[in-house]
Amino acid sequence: MANESAGNAEKVENQREDEETFNMKMWYTPLPPKFGGVDIDQYDLATILRKAQKYSMDDTWNERQWVLYAMLFRCSNLVLLHSWWERIWTIQEGACPPNAPIFYFHGHTFSFDDFIAAVSIVTRLTSDKDKHAAGQRDRIHKVLGNGEIWKVIYPLMVSQPGLLRQGPLLLYYRRGLERERRNNVKSLKALLVMAETYRSTDPRDKIFALQSLLPTCTGLLINVDYDERCEGVFRRTTARYYNDDPEFYLLGMFRFWFESPLSAKEPIGPSWVLDFTYNDASFRGSRLSEDKATLDGFISENRLSNLQPRRDEGYPRFCTPRVLFCTGCCVDRISMVNHIPRFSDQQTLSPFVASILLSIQVLNVREALLGLPITVDFGNQKNIPFISLVNFFMMQDKEPPELDYRDRDELATARNQELAGKPIFITAKGLVGIATAPIEPGDFLSWLHDSPIFLILREVKVAGSSSDDERQHRIVARAVVNDKLLHNVRDIKTLVDSTPSRHFKII
């Protein structure tokens, strides 16, 4: 598609796209011929851009201007939806050579500078921070009326794929001038965040390709060695991140190595090693992806942003090739573990609720712990905790808007396909949570200081140990907790803040 590699005109596989989430059928449906009276090929981005640039974005937008912007908007997103952007070798192909890529798209060519200009216009067009653009969007119906142009443009505007929210990493490395780059893109953490959806045939190439984008003095610290196992490369990268960054931000994005399918082929080392192969959690929360939400996305969406950073300055975080030394707290001990069942379609909402609550064998335990009534009557305000629990099993933070019972059953069934078989747990204080990997009673629901998520830790017995400083733990799962079911505690922040800090040696 770029750098003298011609792209195909037809729809291609893309890791971030799926028809339910981004309404791909609409995006790939061609615009009507001579749309809005504009006789330009809808895939000729350079010509569309030139025509659009003849208008001032600061004036009142007319019908023709809206048509050109819509064409530019659609064409830019189609370019971004191409799988080329998600292959890690595009970093080396597009960012490193002195000459910027030339794009070949549907029989047309355009320069990287043209694409940057198009993205800049589209970004402003959709920005909530740009008051002028927001005002123009408010007036769009008055300008276009209820005609055919409105029927085409409006669905595009309200169901955009959202890929411009986090533009491809290459965009930040081909803008030309150093002053136009984001300074934080020079850090390893920022590169890992921005390359989360990039893939490579050899997983190690994801790290080795990012090495070329770091400042020379920093990039040389990444040893490019294809004789080293993938786990070893990811281990060194994870350890370096832990030692360099003051936060555990990446824990809310990537899985651990022991959760990765790759771990079946290579020995599992320390439990704190992250799997950088691929992550789409930021696209898979319930607020963005409807029935395509995943547990990874749900965990990422429910980051613990209200917990204040804490650090024992006398015990700084430090990571060796084998041990992560850090601080945190054991919030509670897990007292019961079961697994979310797989259930068939339900005819009404009430049997569905009862099916979940009873089949996980939690009801009697929850009644004893929390004093909750055994009922599924949604007209009773006392049942708010039960409604909260059902929404939690649907990975839905809030009540889904405008859903009747049938729609809710369909949504619940789709979410259940993702969660079926996952461990569900209850702690001694009555916290209910879902874990990403097998756990056992006696494990600890824990929070590492500055982490955006909860972790499940398991103590590893060390012969002769008698103090916290000598105890060791392994991470056995990530977890999300329903904070609306606390007993005699105001909120999760109060509970965590009241829990004493301690030192951890995580192996």
Steps between C-alpha positions, in 0.01 A plus 500: 500500500790736565869545429461354150297204631169526316192429707194309388183690427275243661418465868788346695525339840565741783559399861310795646193479283190291533164560346306522826729753663576741219213430254744403228224429250411868502860614476584275208177581315599742218355850497241573230649608164564875486404523867363845579587614150874449561651321202812359669596137545414427864836323550712783352608643833744755352238660273233500772750668732588772249132582445429504875799727568351767275246566773580662833407282795436819699215614275146363511506165322269461201357185345787442255755547777322241714500257208875545449570461871286186514688354201832588664379357831396170344807465278743574787336243724502239224874556466541462876293183497747332267687217671830655383494728807497209741809321373802591705724505194321818389695676773829410334365541149330833560679673786867421454575576130584865420216518246144482628269229363292548188155344533333295228129469570221390264703598196599841636820629658549764766791615709540453871474878539160489326384233740620700801310804371186293449523350848549848649178625338303193603634517855383858531168411337426240770664674798286586800762754608472705181206731572472616139479144368251408774285797396512390138389148599209651694389684185551212256132409486403858417752503214419158356134457589355148481621417150719221366822678596390514864405130495853408385709743706327474836553121549866544412541772761332312783654156439860581414747218573680720749844413365591867489481510879829317508662549164752249368841533655648584162308830491712633786827407331448637149377850573839627391614745766623395840292770667185343357559169672358415838783501751358207694505280190872466565438283806471122492169511686343737248616287208358184657168676561476636146607170344255289701306380192806440281580139416799316361559146382785474749377658829854611582493734199250721679765591756789507252310734265421745780869505587569689177265782606661570835781753540831332424623497859175339613439268207840337534385360834266267308712209387389366161574131535298240307669221691314611813158355577194724473438472874852626563450802271168585663651447844780749440257751351256465790775534760633809329152654496449427872834660584458808279137598546343626825168331423372150427288640216569213257345249740164637393574431134697182446455146622769321694722249325348208694161597347639499145456208258873540434576378852395150396802487268759657729577463871309736730739721691416770756128568533545878450612470135258670258395366161547781244383294203166674447238690695165645398356555848453874442255415218316226690337667799121495524475873433661462157445156359146396597473120493866459397623604845770276648613438855832669417304801376276500807803497731665781303176700502469468879840639588549595864540868420361611837775328701773740602857409403698373797862406523721401790799723431712281723421201279522618139371282219776297343495211258775243452492225235316283753331712768278811500540691825209737562242613753124463518230345714307176532146635482330174599535122495296300251261268680306338217565430132264372233468540124255699293268251330404488135127552460256485210274783385240604758144604422477770767741698710392365841581132428832612356587682823392207714696258280825685552456563871404143578730312262815659640389387847567839650155599616503353851856619563413850377186510716701410809777748420295793376148442623358533150139396428447192281287648225528612141214751510640801316230727637649477847765758586652256749610286207743757360796283614361208301452714190856619548621140516316406180646800316841398628464153346402673176814717522267801498586787734168674460149395408502448120286779352183424308524123537186292529509153652572327168790735416641453847483122467690518169763726653534274804540193279774668296685611812465155652686350205798711607475434874390136512754296690675799655555482879265700717597556862374636829735637763466481875355854508244415233665649194393333175745486211595331175854373436681446172671172594455209745506604865449325836347576840771653714643713218511874564310773318781757491583848380857595413564868559442705181334207323181569299355153569467238770722190494453160660818397687590160640752462776795276421623323807864558579658266751577677827331831408347681793439858387336690215843597368584134443169394343465466126196511273408412145245684290238244398236722334371848430160586646209739483284556808139611536545797732123546540468198731716611792375423851542757779753692285417817310695421183798308366730798555412504870567128525838518326607811693422323826714200407860513627778524245761230478806395301477243224751271337327379187667210324 
